[in-house]
Amino acid sequence: QSKLTAQTVTLHWVVGIMMLGLLVSGIYMAESEVFALYPWHKSFGVLVILFAIARVGWRIKNGWPAHVGEYTPIEKMLSKVVHYLLLIGTILMPLSGVVMSAMGGYGVSLFGLELVAMNLDPANPQEVIPINGTLAWLGHSVHAYAGYAVIAGVLLHVAGAVKHHVIDKDGTLRRMLGAQL
């Protein structure tokens, strides 16, 4: 396949850029305790679920693009592992974030549109009551560990793209930017 479809390229870059932004903002919020960014983070997280599901559906329907060059079996296997890690991670990260927030009583909104209401404490309206503390903890744990896995996957993915472009000079990166090969 000498050119990827517009849908393949668009879904790749939309999901990739959104996930990078969410990873960076999530790390920043967690490290700096910048709570004002949480509504934006949650909103983009909900939005990325839709694009990630579309991307996974597109991949299931259309299969994997053919390799541009000839690669060793280890390179092909590593490519598949990294791509599966990223596809699964782009679904698991936002879903676990929604579970963490919703079950923790913090609610979930999409740019001000309430999807899951906050569960405010009637005795102290400045606090929330978890709806299900165990599921909130599970969502938090999955969100954290999946975050590390996605970061590793992104680093490997970028390293692979650089290898294809600089060492192999095979056009893989140009094709992902929409070029005809």
Secondary structure, 3 states (H helix, E strand, C coil): CCCCCHHHHHHHHHHHHHHHHHHHHHHHHHHHCCHHHHHHHHHHHHHHHHHHHHHHHHHHHHCCCCCCCCCCHHHHHHHHHHHHHHHHHHHHHHHHHHHHHHHCCCCEEECCEEEECCCEECCEEEEECCCCHHHHHHHHHHHHHHHHHHHHHHHHHHHHHHHHHHHHCCCHHHHHCCCCC
